[in-house]
Amino acid sequence: MGENREEIKEPERESARNYTYILHCSDGTFYTGWTTDLDRRVRTHNEGHGAKYTRSRIPVRLVYYETFSSKTEAMQREYAIKRLSRSEKLALIRSMQPDNLRSDRHT
């Protein structure tokens, strides 16, 4: 019979690990994003298949990340970090990883 069945979609599951991250690009700038697989995402950026912004700024280096239980939280944090000034981002990075990044001369 020509029974019309609507496909029932399961609610989107939130991954147990959602990351907001900051990359240090080869030109001294920062890129902020979110992902569910941090290692894969950094590798993708460095292979030139990441965000358009990072493609011409490889290699990139992971300098900061935070972990969240939901995609929404990670995306909200990404938005908040993107609104920070460069000096505020440097302070954030240094608060978690002192002496890891020495790029203030690129401001």
Residue pairs with C-beta under 8 A, 6 or more apart in sequence:
12 71
14 69
14 70
14 71
14 72
15 36
15 71
16 69
17 36
17 67
18 34
18 35
18 36
18 67
18 68
18 69
18 70
18 71
18 73
18 74
19 34
19 35
19 36
19 38
19 41
19 65
19 66
19 67
19 68
19 74
20 32
20 33
20 34
20 65
20 66
20 68
20 74
20 75
20 77
20 78
20 81
21 32
21 33
21 34
21 35
21 38
21 41
21 42
21 62
21 64
21 65
21 66
22 30
22 31
22 32
22 62
22 63
22 64
22 65
22 81
22 89
22 92
22 93
23 30
23 31
23 32
23 33
23 42
23 45
23 54
23 60
23 61
23 62
23 63
24 30
24 60
24 61
24 62
24 63
24 101
24 103
25 31
25 54
25 57
25 58
25 60
26 57
26 58
26 59
26 60
27 57
27 106
28 103
28 105
28 106
29 57
29 106
30 63
30 86
30 89
31 45
31 51
31 53
31 54
31 57
31 60
32 78
32 81
32 82
32 89
33 41
33 51
33 78
34 71
34 74
34 75
34 77
34 78
35 41
36 71
38 62
38 65
41 50
42 60
42 62
44 50
45 51
45 54
45 58
45 60
46 58
46 59
46 60
48 55
48 58
49 55
50 60
54 60
63 93
63 97
63 100
63 101
64 92
64 93
64 96
64 97
66 74
66 77
68 74
68 77
81 89
81 92
84 92
86 107
87 107
90 101
90 103
90 104
93 100
93 101
94 100
94 101
